[in-house]
């Protein structure tokens, strides 16, 4: 997803629908790479992108919307919590070289 303002890309996020074996085989929407250009932060662009992502999830019959955020990004965590996300799991990753 791309957010534009006057023809300029000011925000992005990557949306992926995932088929899941849990929750009776429900579809999930994974949100990644959420970014709003610094000059446009604080203008509700991220919030509008998230609401568009929720609408997309509904159109795809997804029952769960999930994302991960870096533990150091306290502002981002507050933003996601305000939108109804809950910290439900501990994420882990392994870098393969």
C-alpha positions as CSV (number, residue, x, y, z in Angstrom):
1,X,0.0,0.0,0.0
2,X,1.2,3.5,-0.8
3,X,-0.1,6.7,0.7
4,X,0.3,9.7,-1.6
5,X,0.0,13.4,-1.0
6,X,0.1,15.7,-4.1
7,X,1.6,13.0,-6.2
8,X,4.4,12.2,-3.7
9,X,4.7,8.9,-1.9
10,X,4.6,9.8,1.8
11,X,3.7,6.4,3.4
12,X,4.0,2.6,2.7
13,X,3.1,-0.7,4.2
14,X,3.2,-4.2,2.9
15,X,0.1,-6.4,3.2
16,X,0.1,-10.2,2.9
17,X,-2.9,-12.5,3.3
18,X,-1.8,-15.8,4.9
19,X,-3.9,-18.9,5.1
20,X,-3.6,-20.4,8.6
21,X,-4.2,-23.7,10.2
22,X,-5.1,-22.1,13.5
23,X,-8.5,-20.6,14.4
24,X,-10.3,-23.1,12.1
25,X,-8.2,-22.3,9.0
26,X,-8.9,-18.6,9.1
27,X,-7.1,-16.1,6.9
28,X,-4.8,-13.6,8.5
29,X,-3.5,-10.2,7.2
30,X,0.2,-9.6,8.0
31,X,1.2,-6.0,8.0
32,X,4.9,-5.2,7.5
33,X,7.2,-2.3,6.6
34,X,4.9,0.5,7.9
35,X,6.6,3.8,7.2
36,X,5.4,7.4,7.0
37,X,7.8,10.0,5.7
38,X,9.2,12.1,8.6
39,X,7.9,15.3,7.1
40,X,4.4,13.9,7.1
41,X,4.2,12.2,10.5
42,X,1.6,13.5,12.9
43,X,-0.9,14.0,10.0
44,X,-2.9,10.8,10.6
45,X,-1.5,9.2,7.4
46,X,-0.4,6.0,9.3
47,X,-3.9,5.8,10.9
48,X,-5.6,6.1,7.5
49,X,-3.3,3.4,6.1
50,X,-4.1,1.1,9.0
51,X,-7.9,1.7,8.5
52,X,-7.5,0.9,4.8
53,X,-5.6,-2.3,5.7
54,X,-8.4,-3.3,8.1
55,X,-10.9,-2.7,5.2
56,X,-8.7,-4.8,2.9
57,X,-8.6,-7.6,5.6
58,X,-12.4,-7.6,5.7
59,X,-12.7,-7.7,1.9
60,X,-10.4,-10.8,2.0
61,X,-12.4,-12.4,4.8
62,X,-9.4,-12.2,7.1
63,X,-10.3,-12.6,10.8
64,X,-7.0,-11.6,12.3
65,X,-4.7,-8.7,11.5
66,X,-1.2,-9.1,12.8
67,X,2.1,-7.2,12.8
68,X,5.4,-7.1,14.6
69,X,7.2,-4.0,15.8
70,X,10.6,-3.5,17.2
71,X,10.6,-3.4,21.0
72,X,12.7,-0.2,20.9
73,X,9.9,1.6,18.9
74,X,7.8,2.7,21.9
75,X,5.9,5.4,19.9
76,X,5.0,2.8,17.3
77,X,3.8,0.4,20.0
78,X,1.5,3.1,21.5
79,X,0.2,3.9,18.0
80,X,-0.7,0.2,17.3
81,X,-2.2,-0.2,20.8
82,X,-4.4,2.8,20.2
83,X,-5.7,1.1,17.0
84,X,-6.7,-2.0,19.0
85,X,-3.6,-4.2,18.6
86,X,-2.5,-6.3,21.6
87,X,1.0,-7.6,22.4
88,X,0.1,-11.3,22.4
89,X,3.3,-13.1,21.4
90,X,7.0,-12.8,21.8
91,X,8.6,-12.6,18.3
92,X,11.8,-14.2,17.4
93,X,13.9,-14.2,14.2
94,X,17.1,-15.8,13.0
95,X,19.3,-14.1,10.3
96,X,20.5,-16.6,7.7
97,X,23.8,-15.5,6.0
